[in-house]
């Protein structure tokens, strides 16, 4: 079990909410987590701001790295989050 958990990839993700705000979180499965948010089983923040769409994901080698990056990103203004995600993913604009 420990080896299996360590082998998982961790992701920091940014969601665009229906009210124009952004939410940042971590997961091992971005598609599953997006579905949870849109079903109202995600974070309290996104429950009243649905539907949400995935703006981008950033890979992290470990859970700890994902937590640190998420914390750093949550301190950024919305434009800073988008700029970081788009720069890392090589996209030109959010999805």
N, C-alpha and C positions, 0 to 999 in steps of 0.2 A: 504494500500500500504506500509506504513512504517513497519508494523508488518511482512508483506510478505517478504520485503527486509531483515529485520533483521534475519529472519528464514533461509535464504539461507546460505549454506556453501561456504566458500571462499577457494580457493586453490592457492598455489604458484606452478608453474610448470617449468620444465626445458626441453627444446627441444634440440635435437642434429641436427645441420644443415648439409647440404650436403657437406659443405667445411670443416667440422671437428670442427667448433666452436659450442658454446652453447648459448642459449638464455633463459633468465629467465623472467617470467611474472606472472600476477595474473588473476584469472577468477572465475566465479561461475560454469562454465561448461567446464571442460578440453577437452572433446571430441569435442564439438562445436568449441572451440578455436583452437584446432589442425587443424580441417577442414578449418577454416578461414585462418590460416597461410599457409596451403598447397594450398589454392585457390588464394593466393596473396593478401588477404584482411586483413592480420595480420599486425604486426609491419613492418616498413620500413626495419629494419635489416634483417628480414627473407625473404622478397620478392625476393631478389637476391640469396638466399642461400637454395632454395627449391630443393628437398623435405626435410621436417623436420620430425623428429619422436620424440615421447614423451619418455623422459628418466625416468621421475618420477614426482609425485605430492605430495605436503605436505598440509594436511588440516590445516585451520586456523579458529578460532571461529568468527572472525569479519573482516570486510574490513580493518580496521586500523591495525590489527595484520598481515594481509596478506601484506599490504604495507610495514610495518616495516621489516618483514622477507625477502621480495623481495629486499629491499634496502640492508639489511645485506648480502644477497647472492650475489648480484651484485658486492659487494666489494671483494668477494673471487676469487681466481684464479680458472680456470676451474676444476682442480682436486679437489679443496675444495668444489665446488658446487656438483660435483658428489658424493664425499664422504658423504656429508651431506644428500643428497637425498637418497642414497643407505642405509645409516645407519638408517634413519627414516622409510623407507619403508620395511626394512628387506631383500632387494634384495642383490644378490651377484655381479651382473654386470648390466650395462645399457641394456635396451631393444633395 
